Amino acid sequence: MAQLNTDQQIQKLEEAMRMAERASASSDVPTRLGALVLYAGIVDFLAIQAARLVERLVLKGQLADGKTPLFKPNEDSFFYNRKISTGRILVGIRKFLPFTAPSADISADAAHITKLAETMVADAFRFLDCRNPLLHQIGNPARTFTEVLVMADQAIAAYHAFRESHKAFFEAAAPYRFGPRELDYFYGQG
């Protein structure tokens, strides 16, 4: 199966986000519920991107400490091909926390990035806690349809909170992504 190039991937994700935003604002109940399917896919994608960044932060730290890295960074296909659940990805991120700094001058940054990562993971779990009952328990006789609609609104709000915390984490961690040394070490392309 041919893979989308970067521009095609960005275009696809932007279109999904635009569709989800329009649908989530609709007064039509089925359309709003459909927005959650798109949001769920976007949350899955963003969780994978967060996991990949966390892996790279950890690996960069291991190299900075003069250690041999304990694993290799994973590509998107690793998560999709193995059908790793979003919850499991989030638990995996938590296992790498807290981040440690290779030097005292950036220990405050490590603590700040750790806090942002913890918030992002908590926000993602809040979204899943709203999404899962909608997708898996809509027929539960203990829930009225009004409760289902309230859960949909809660899931939409949780999605937006996750998007914000994901963005904050990525922006704070950006200076610590792989540089030429790490790219060369793992990919031979410094």
N, C-alpha and C positions, 0 to 999 in steps of 0.2 A: 504494500500500500504506500503510495507516494505521500510524503509529508508536506504540509504547508511551509512555505518559507516565512521568514520573520514578518514581512509586510502583510502577507496573507493572514497569518495568525493574529496580528494586531487588528486587522480589518474585521476578522470574524468576531473577535472578542468585543471590539467597540460596537459592532452591530448588535450583538447579544445584550450588551449593557444598555444601549439605547432602547431596544425593544422592551427589556425588563423595566426600565424606568417608565416608559409610556404605559405599559400594562399595569404596573403597580399603582399608578395614579388613576386608573380607570374606575368608574362606578360599577362596571360589569363584573360580577363576582367571579365567573369562570376566567375572565381575562386576568384579574388580580391573582387568582390562584396559579395561573400559568406563569405569571411573573416569578413566582417562587421556584418553579422548575429551573428557569434561567438563572435566578440568583443562586440556587444550589450548585449549578454547574460552575458559576463564577467563583463561588466560595471554594469549591474543590480545587479549581485552578490556582487561586491565590494561596491556598494552604500549601499546595505543592511548591509554588514559588518561594514561599516562606521557608519551607523545609529545606529547599535547595540552598537558600541563602544561609540558613543556620549551619548546614553542613560545611559550607565554604568558610564561614567565620571560625568554626571549630578547627577545620583543617589548616587554615591560615595561622591560627594560634599555635597549633602543634608544630608547624614549620618554624614559626618565630621562636619557639622554645627549643629548637634544635632537635625535635623528636621526629621519628619516622611516622608519617600519618598512619592512623589505624584503619582507615578505609579510603575508598575513592569517592569522589563526588558523583552523585546520581543525576541523570538527565530526566526530563519529564516522562519519557517512555518507561522508566523504571516503575514509577507510581501507577501509570495507566495500565501497563501490560500486566502488572500483578494485581490490579484492581484493589489497591490498598485503600481502605475506607478513610474518609476525611478525619474521623475521630481517631483512628490509629495514627495518622500523620501528625495530628495535634499532640497526641501522647508522646510520639517520637520527638517532637520539638521540645516538649517539657523536659525530656530526659537529658537534653544538652544544656539546660539552664541550671544555675546561673553561668553567664559568660565570665571568664576570667581574663584579666589583662596581662599581656606579657611584660608590661612595665608599669610602674606606679603612676606615671604621668597620664595614663589613659584609663586608670581604674574607675574614675567617675563616669567616663563614657561607657565602660563595660556594665556598670551598675544601671545606668540610665537605659541602655539598649536592652538589658535583661528585663527591666520593668516594663518597657514597651512591648517586648515579646510576650511577657506574661499577660499583659492586658489584651494583646491581639488574640492569644490562644483562648483566653476566657471569653472574649467577644465571639469568637468562632463557635465555641461550645454553646453559648447562648443562642446563636442562630440555629445550630443543630437541635437544641432542645425545643425550639419552636417548630422547626421544619419537620423533624421526625414524626411527631404526632399527626401533623397534617398529612404527610405522605403515607403513614403506616397505620393510623388509627382513625381515619375518617369514619369508618363504620362502627367504631366503638360505641356501644349503647349507653355508655356513661357520659357521652358528650353530645350536647345539642349542636344544631347547625350554627346557631348564633355563637357558641363557644369556638367552633371551627373558624368562623370569620374573625373573631377576636384574635385567635392564634395567628391567622394570616397577617393581620396588622402588626402583631408583635414580631413576627418573623421578618417582615419588611423593615421595621425599625432596627432589629438586631443585625440585619444585613448591613444597613448603613453604618451602624456603630463599628462593625467589623471592618468595613472598607476604610473608615477613618483610622482605626488603630493599626491596620495593615500598612497604610500609607505612612503613618508616623514611624513605625518600626523600620520600614525600608529606607526612609529618608535619613534616620539616625544611623543606621548600619551601613549606608552607602560608602562612606569613606574607608570602611574596613573590608570591602569586597576583595576578590582576587585581583591582584596586580600582575605585572609582567612576570615576576618571580614564580608565583603560584600557577599562573597559566602555563608557563614553560614546564614546571615540575609535573603537572597533571596532564597537560595536553601537548607539550612540545611546541607551543606557539607563543613565546614571550614577546 
